[in-house]
């Protein structure tokens, strides 16, 4: 679970900091930085899970030079930095099936990338600094902000380590190195040259044997998913020989995922597929059920939906909105692949009257740190972006974040300002609604909040409450 992210020097971000709860909807106008936030999270995921920085940047939205922040005077900064704080699952299983208990589940990871000219004259990215440190219990402000309950604390929170797991330092000869610390009695220290690193250290931790905490950290970040659902992919059957066990970002493989969920969760009372169908019925009018059928001749699975009016119909003729909701619910219910899901514009294809029920139900499906914890239940987190002003009424203000942009001065050049993204809460931390001094500029003032939506709050409420 991602609990905090900091970004500096990437696209529109300068000294950007955001505490991330289990459920959050980011709203704001176009070009405010919502997609850039998702891009930053996605880039970090690739940086720790691909064999080289080149591969990670090649898959990004934009060329290498376009990913570094551009200042108001046209100059491009030569560094970008990321920092994330995460909550790890107490157990980790590597690709060889080895399962290990994690001694410390709260980790802060920092990564700094620079671009400089190589000998061939081309700009290339290099790792300038990489750190991984345990968050101590006394310093863990996230648990206080989320009012973590006793049951959640005993199940997920471990604080056994004090020293860094990974740091960038100098060796005895004065050369810059990445130092990987020993974990446990059987581990060993490792040093890697850091003067021209074209890959992250974390990407080299490929098993849980020697460095279980670093492996768990890499696995957590690599598990973050970004759904950019394509209706054509959602409608396609899944081949028995199709690669991958989880839902693809485009929504491909949906039939295979639903089939696996049905088989692995089945008991005498039904399966999670029935729960997904019940959730669908709350959002899609007339929805009655889901069936995943095997076409033996073609060696593939196909999705059929049942409605009260039309009976059984193929997913090929279902609406885009219906399939988008089905795919999102499948990702949230998948017992084998939970964790952070990023999803843009949940309102697409959904009747406004049903939007409130959808987002409120999605809110109930994520992990609640204050409530009861089911045994062996994996962590689930949902981060969404939206353009819809209806979110102001559909959700509690605590679940919303407003993004826009401001102009800030550059420290090194007088009279030069740069446009950067910022994020602000709707509700200050004080009971009387007045932001304390350290929250001024981080909370949307009431007059601006009222003027933010394209329609008034009363109009939004009326639209949401009309009979569907």
KOLGU-345072 format. One record per residue (C-alpha): residue number from 1; residue in one letter; chain; x, y, z. Coordinates in steps of 0.1 Angstrom, whole numbers, plus 5000, padded with zeros to 4 digits. Each point is the difference from the previous one (the first is absolute). Layout:
REM residues N
     n   res   chain     xx     yy     zz
   NUM     A       A      X      Y      Z
...
This chain:
REM residues 468
     n   res   chain     xx     yy     zz
     1     X       A   5000   5000   5000
     2     X       A   5012   5035   4990
     3     X       A   4997   5024   5030
     4     X       A   5020   5030   4988
     5     X       A   5016   5012   4968
     6     X       A   5024   5029   4993
     7     X       A   5010   5011   4965
     8     X       A   5025   5027   4990
     9     X       A   5012   5008   4964
    10     X       A   4976   4976   4982
    11     X       A   4977   5017   4974
    12     X       A   4980   5027   5019
    13     X       A   5011   4991   5035
    14     X       A   5024   5020   5023
    15     X       A   5003   4990   5036
    16     X       A   4966   4982   4998
    17     X       A   4989   4980   5031
    18     X       A   4968   4980   5005
    19     X       A   4988   4977   5028
    20     X       A   4980   4972   4984
    21     X       A   4971   4983   5018
    22     X       A   4986   4966   4989
    23     X       A   4973   5018   4979
    24     X       A   5005   5033   4983
    25     X       A   4984   5018   4970
    26     X       A   5020   5028   4984
    27     X       A   4979   5027   4983
    28     X       A   5010   5031   4981
    29     X       A   5000   5017   4966
    30     X       A   5019   4989   4969
    31     X       A   5038   5005   5001
    32     X       A   5000   5001   5038
    33     X       A   5023   4970   5005
    34     X       A   4976   4971   5007
    35     X       A   5013   4979   4971
    36     X       A   5036   5011   5008
    37     X       A   4995   4986   5035
    38     X       A   4990   4967   4986
    39     X       A   5029   5001   4976
    40     X       A   5024   5007   5028
    41     X       A   4988   4970   5020
    42     X       A   5001   4978   4969
    43     X       A   5035   5011   4991
    44     X       A   5012   4992   5035
    45     X       A   4985   4965   4997
    46     X       A   5019   4994   4968
    47     X       A   5032   5014   5014
    48     X       A   5001   4973   5027
    49     X       A   4987   4972   4978
    50     X       A   5018   5003   4967
    51     X       A   5037   4991   4992
    52     X       A   5010   5035   4990
    53     X       A   4990   5036   5003
    54     X       A   4999   5001   4962
    55     X       A   4972   4974   5000
    56     X       A   4981   5018   5027
    57     X       A   5001   5034   4983
    58     X       A   4993   4985   4965
    59     X       A   4965   4990   5012
    60     X       A   4992   5034   5014
    61     X       A   4976   5026   4985
    62     X       A   5025   5023   4984
    63     X       A   5037   5000   4991
    64     X       A   5027   5000   5026
    65     X       A   5006   5038   4998
    66     X       A   4962   5007   5003
    67     X       A   4998   4981   5033
    68     X       A   5023   5023   5019
    69     X       A   4983   5032   5012
    70     X       A   5003   5031   4978
    71     X       A   5004   5033   5018
    72     X       A   4983   5033   4991
    73     X       A   5032   5012   4981
    74     X       A   4999   4969   4978
    75     X       A   5029   4982   5018
    76     X       A   4996   4963   5007
    77     X       A   5011   4988   5034
    78     X       A   5025   4972   4999
    79     X       A   4987   4979   5029
    80     X       A   4968   4985   5013
    81     X       A   4994   4984   5034
    82     X       A   4974   4977   5014
    83     X       A   4993   4989   5035
    84     X       A   4973   4976   5011
    85     X       A   4989   4986   5034
    86     X       A   4984   4966   4998
    87     X       A   4983   4974   5022
    88     X       A   5012   4965   4991
    89     X       A   4981   4968   5003
    90     X       A   5013   4981   5031
    91     X       A   5006   4969   4978
    92     X       A   5018   4999   4967
    93     X       A   5002   4972   4974
    94     X       A   5027   5001   4974
    95     X       A   4998   4985   4965
    96     X       A   5014   4967   5012
    97     X       A   4972   4996   5025
    98     X       A   5021   5008   5031
    99     X       A   4979   5018   5027
   100     X       A   5016   5022   5026
   101     X       A   4987   5020   5029
   102     X       A   5009   5037   4998
   103     X       A   5015   5015   5031
   104     X       A   4993   5037   4991
   105     X       A   4971   5010   4979
   106     X       A   5004   5038   4998
   107     X       A   5027   5011   4976
   108     X       A   5010   5033   4984
   109     X       A   5016   4998   4965
   110     X       A   5018   5029   4983
   111     X       A   5013   5002   4965
   112     X       A   5018   5028   4981
   113     X       A   5005   4999   4962
   114     X       A   5023   5024   4981
   115     X       A   5004   5004   4963
   116     X       A   5034   5009   4986
   117     X       A   5019   4996   4967
   118     X       A   5018   4967   4995
   119     X       A   5031   4995   4979
   120     X       A   4980   4997   4968
   121     X       A   4984   5034   5005
   122     X       A   4965   4988   5009
   123     X       A   4982   5008   5032
   124     X       A   4995   4969   5022
   125     X       A   4984   4995   5034
   126     X       A   5021   4987   5029
   127     X       A   4991   4992   5036
   128     X       A   5017   5027   5022
   129     X       A   4986   4988   5033
   130     X       A   4979   4971   5013
   131     X       A   4990   4994   5037
   132     X       A   4977   4977   5019
   133     X       A   4994   5006   5037
   134     X       A   4977   4985   5026
   135     X       A   4974   5024   5014
   136     X       A   5000   4997   5038
   137     X       A   4968   4997   5020
   138     X       A   5006   5034   5017
   139     X       A   5004   5017   4966
   140     X       A   4971   4983   4983
   141     X       A   4975   5029   4996
   142     X       A   4979   4981   4975
   143     X       A   4987   4977   5027
   144     X       A   4988   5030   5020
   145     X       A   4985   5018   4970
   146     X       A   4980   4969   4991
   147     X       A   4990   4992   5036
   148     X       A   5013   4964   4995
   149     X       A   4981   4975   5021
   150     X       A   5014   4975   5024
   151     X       A   4992   4970   4978
   152     X       A   5015   5016   4969
   153     X       A   5031   5009   5020
   154     X       A   5005   4965   5013
   155     X       A   4995   4984   4965
   156     X       A   5020   5023   4977
   157     X       A   5024   5022   5020
   158     X       A   5035   4987   5008
   159     X       A   5028   5022   5014
   160     X       A   5031   4979   5005
   161     X       A   5027   5017   4980
   162     X       A   5019   5032   5008
   163     X       A   5029   5003   4975
   164     X       A   4997   5008   4962
   165     X       A   4994   4972   4975
   166     X       A   5016   5018   4971
   167     X       A   5020   5033   4999
   168     X       A   5022   5020   4976
   169     X       A   5034   5007   5017
   170     X       A   5037   5000   4995
   171     X       A   5023   4970   5003
   172     X       A   5034   5000   5016
   173     X       A   5016   5013   4968
   174     X       A   4976   5029   4998
   175     X       A   4980   4986   4971
   176     X       A   4962   5003   5000
   177     X       A   4983   4966   5005
   178     X       A   4966   4986   5007
   179     X       A   5002   4980   5033
   180     X       A   4975   4973   5006
   181     X       A   4999   4991   5037
   182     X       A   4999   4965   5015
   183     X       A   4966   4986   5009
   184     X       A   4999   4974   5027
   185     X       A   5028   4978   5010
   186     X       A   5004   4982   4966
   187     X       A   5000   5031   4979
   188     X       A   5031   5018   4987
   189     X       A   5009   5035   4992
   190     X       A   5003   5010   4964
   191     X       A   5015   5031   4983
   192     X       A   4994   5011   4964
   193     X       A   5017   5028   4981
   194     X       A   4979   5031   4998
   195     X       A   5019   5023   4976
   196     X       A   4981   4990   4969
   197     X       A   4970   4979   5011
   198     X       A   4976   4993   4971
   199     X       A   4976   4979   5021
   200     X       A   4986   5002   5035
   201     X       A   5014   4978   5027
   202     X       A   4965   4989   5009
   203     X       A   4996   4986   4965
   204     X       A   5029   4976   5007
   205     X       A   4983   4984   5031
   206     X       A   4984   4970   4983
   207     X       A   4993   4977   5029
   208     X       A   4991   5001   5037
   209     X       A   5029   4978   5011
   210     X       A   5027   5025   5010
   211     X       A   4981   5033   5002
   212     X       A   4963   4993   5008
   213     X       A   4991   5035   5010
   214     X       A   5014   5015   4968
   215     X       A   4984   4973   4979
   216     X       A   4967   5007   5018
   217     X       A   5004   5037   4993
   218     X       A   5007   4994   4963
   219     X       A   4970   4976   4997
   220     X       A   4977   5025   5017
   221     X       A   5010   5029   4976
   222     X       A   4999   4976   4970
   223     X       A   4965   4989   5009
   224     X       A   4985   5035   4995
   225     X       A   4975   4998   4971
   226     X       A   4987   5026   4976
   227     X       A   4967   4992   4983
   228     X       A   4995   5018   4967
   229     X       A   4971   4979   4989
   230     X       A   4993   4996   4963
   231     X       A   4964   4988   4992
   232     X       A   5012   4979   4970
   233     X       A   5025   4981   5023
   234     X       A   4973   4995   5026
   235     X       A   4977   4984   4975
   236     X       A   5025   4975   4988
   237     X       A   4999   4963   5012
   238     X       A   5031   4987   5019
   239     X       A   5020   4972   4984
   240     X       A   5010   4971   5022
   241     X       A   5036   5006   4989
   242     X       A   4998   5038   5006
   243     X       A   5030   5012   5020
   244     X       A   4995   5016   5034
   245     X       A   4978   4993   5030
   246     X       A   4988   5035   5008
   247     X       A   4980   5026   4983
   248     X       A   5020   5018   4973
   249     X       A   5000   5039   5001
   250     X       A   4978   5000   4969
   251     X       A   4975   4976   5016
   252     X       A   5012   4971   4979
   253     X       A   4998   4966   5017
   254     X       A   4968   5009   5018
   255     X       A   4982   4968   4993
   256     X       A   5030   4979   5013
   257     X       A   5002   5021   5032
   258     X       A   4963   4996   5007
   259     X       A   5002   4963   4994
   260     X       A   5030   4997   5025
   261     X       A   4982   5021   5026
   262     X       A   4969   4978   4997
   263     X       A   5021   4968   5003
   264     X       A   5023   5010   5028
   265     X       A   4973   5016   5023
   266     X       A   4972   4975   4995
   267     X       A   4985   4984   5031
   268     X       A   4966   4987   5011
   269     X       A   4984   5035   4999
   270     X       A   5013   5010   4966
   271     X       A   5031   5020   4989
   272     X       A   5014   5035   4997
   273     X       A   4985   5001   4965
   274     X       A   4966   5002   5017
   275     X       A   5011   5029   5021
   276     X       A   5013   5018   4969
   277     X       A   4966   4994   4984
   278     X       A   4982   5014   5030
   279     X       A   5022   5031   4999
   280     X       A   4993   5004   4963
   281     X       A   4963   4999   5007
   282     X       A   5004   5030   5023
   283     X       A   5015   5021   4972
   284     X       A   4986   4987   4967
   285     X       A   4962   5000   4998
   286     X       A   4985   4966   4992
   287     X       A   5032   4981   5005
   288     X       A   4994   4964   5012
   289     X       A   5031   4978   4998
   290     X       A   5034   4990   4984
   291     X       A   5009   4968   4983
   292     X       A   5034   4990   4987
   293     X       A   4997   4972   4974
   294     X       A   5027   4978   4985
   295     X       A   5001   4996   4963
   296     X       A   5017   4966   4998
   297     X       A   5004   5000   4962
   298     X       A   5018   5034   5000
   299     X       A   5017   4995   5034
   300     X       A   4988   5032   5014
   301     X       A   4977   5016   5026
   302     X       A   4972   5024   4992
   303     X       A   4980   5023   5022
   304     X       A   4963   5001   5000
   305     X       A   4979   5025   5020
   306     X       A   4964   4995   5011
   307     X       A   4975   5028   5002
   308     X       A   4963   5000   5012
   309     X       A   4988   5014   4967
   310     X       A   5022   4982   4974
   311     X       A   5011   4968   5017
   312     X       A   5034   4986   4991
   313     X       A   5021   5022   4977
   314     X       A   5036   4999   4989
   315     X       A   5025   5024   5013
   316     X       A   5006   5010   4964
   317     X       A   4968   5020   5000
   318     X       A   5002   5014   5035
   319     X       A   5005   5037   5005
   320     X       A   5034   5015   5006
   321     X       A   4990   5013   5034
   322     X       A   4988   4966   5012
   323     X       A   5032   4983   4989
   324     X       A   5021   5027   5017
   325     X       A   4982   4995   5033
   326     X       A   5003   4962   4996
   327     X       A   5038   5001   4994
   328     X       A   5006   5024   5029
   329     X       A   4980   4977   5024
   330     X       A   5019   4970   4987
   331     X       A   5033   5017   5008
   332     X       A   4988   5009   5035
   333     X       A   4986   4965   5008
   334     X       A   5030   4981   4986
   335     X       A   5014   4981   5030
   336     X       A   5034   4994   4983
   337     X       A   5007   5036   4988
   338     X       A   4989   5028   5024
   339     X       A   5021   5030   5010
   340     X       A   4998   5035   4984
   341     X       A   4978   5005   4969
   342     X       A   5001   5034   4982
   343     X       A   4969   5007   4978
   344     X       A   4991   5030   4980
   345     X       A   4965   5015   4996
   346     X       A   4977   4974   5017
   347     X       A   4970   5021   4988
   348     X       A   5005   4991   4964
   349     X       A   4969   4981   4987
   350     X       A   4982   5002   5034
   351     X       A   4967   5017   5005
   352     X       A   5005   5029   5024
   353     X       A   4972   4986   5022
   354     X       A   5021   4968   5005
   355     X       A   5034   5017   5004
   356     X       A   4996   5006   5037
   357     X       A   4991   4963   5007
   358     X       A   5030   4989   4979
   359     X       A   5026   5021   5017
   360     X       A   4986   4994   5035
   361     X       A   5000   4963   4994
   362     X       A   5036   5001   4987
   363     X       A   5008   5018   5032
   364     X       A   4987   4970   5020
   365     X       A   5022   4976   4980
   366     X       A   5034   5014   5010
   367     X       A   5018   4993   5032
   368     X       A   4987   5019   5030
   369     X       A   5029   5005   5026
   370     X       A   4975   5009   5027
   371     X       A   4977   4969   4996
   372     X       A   5001   4963   5002
   373     X       A   5026   4980   4981
   374     X       A   4991   4966   4985
   375     X       A   5026   4972   5003
   376     X       A   5024   4999   4970
   377     X       A   4982   5029   4983
   378     X       A   5025   5019   4978
   379     X       A   5002   5037   5001
   380     X       A   4978   5019   4974
   381     X       A   5004   5036   4990
   382     X       A   4984   5021   4973
   383     X       A   5012   5034   4986
   384     X       A   4977   5016   4974
   385     X       A   4999   5032   4980
   386     X       A   4969   5018   4988
   387     X       A   4988   5030   4981
   388     X       A   4965   4997   5014
   389     X       A   4987   5027   5024
   390     X       A   4975   4974   5013
   391     X       A   5028   4985   5020
   392     X       A   4996   5030   5024
   393     X       A   4967   4986   5010
   394     X       A   5005   4963   4994
   395     X       A   5029   4997   5025
   396     X       A   5010   5013   5034
   397     X       A   5025   5029   4997
   398     X       A   5026   4979   5018
   399     X       A   5001   4977   4970
   400     X       A   5006   5028   4975
   401     X       A   5031   5019   4989
   402     X       A   5000   5030   4978
   403     X       A   5029   5005   4975
   404     X       A   5008   5032   4981
   405     X       A   5031   5020   4991
   406     X       A   5017   5031   5013
   407     X       A   5030   5021   4990
   408     X       A   5029   4998   5024
   409     X       A   5033   5019   4998
   410     X       A   5033   4983   4992
   411     X       A   5026   5005   5027
   412     X       A   5030   5005   4977
   413     X       A   4986   5026   4975
   414     X       A   4981   5032   5011
   415     X       A   4968   5006   4982
   416     X       A   4996   4965   4986
   417     X       A   4969   4980   5011
   418     X       A   4991   4964   4990
   419     X       A   4966   4984   4998
   420     X       A   4997   4970   5023
   421     X       A   4973   4977   5012
   422     X       A   4987   5001   5036
   423     X       A   4975   4979   5019
   424     X       A   4977   5013   5027
   425     X       A   4976   4984   5025
   426     X       A   4964   5011   5003
   427     X       A   4999   4997   5038
   428     X       A   5026   5015   5024
   429     X       A   5011   4979   5030
   430     X       A   4985   5024   5026
   431     X       A   4965   4995   5012
   432     X       A   4989   5036   4994
   433     X       A   5009   4998   4963
   434     X       A   5027   5027   5002
   435     X       A   5033   4987   4985
   436     X       A   5030   5002   5024
   437     X       A   5030   5019   4989
   438     X       A   5018   4969   4987
   439     X       A   4969   4992   4978
   440     X       A   4995   5034   4984
   441     X       A   5002   4994   4962
   442     X       A   4994   4963   5005
   443     X       A   4963   5003   5006
   444     X       A   4974   5013   4976
   445     X       A   4982   5030   5015
   446     X       A   4962   4998   5003
   447     X       A   4993   5027   4974
   448     X       A   5022   4983   4975
   449     X       A   4985   4966   5008
   450     X       A   4965   5014   4993
   451     X       A   5012   5014   4967
   452     X       A   5020   4970   4989
   453     X       A   4973   4979   4984
   454     X       A   4985   5009   4967
   455     X       A   4966   4995   5016
   456     X       A   4989   5009   5035
   457     X       A   5000   4975   5028
   458     X       A   4962   5001   5002
   459     X       A   4997   4993   4962
   460     X       A   5024   4971   5004
   461     X       A   4980   4986   5028
   462     X       A   4967   5003   4981
   463     X       A   5016   4983   4970
   464     X       A   5013   4971   5021
   465     X       A   4967   4995   5018
   466     X       A   4978   4999   4970
   467     X       A   4983   4967   4994
   468     X       A   5020   4978   4977
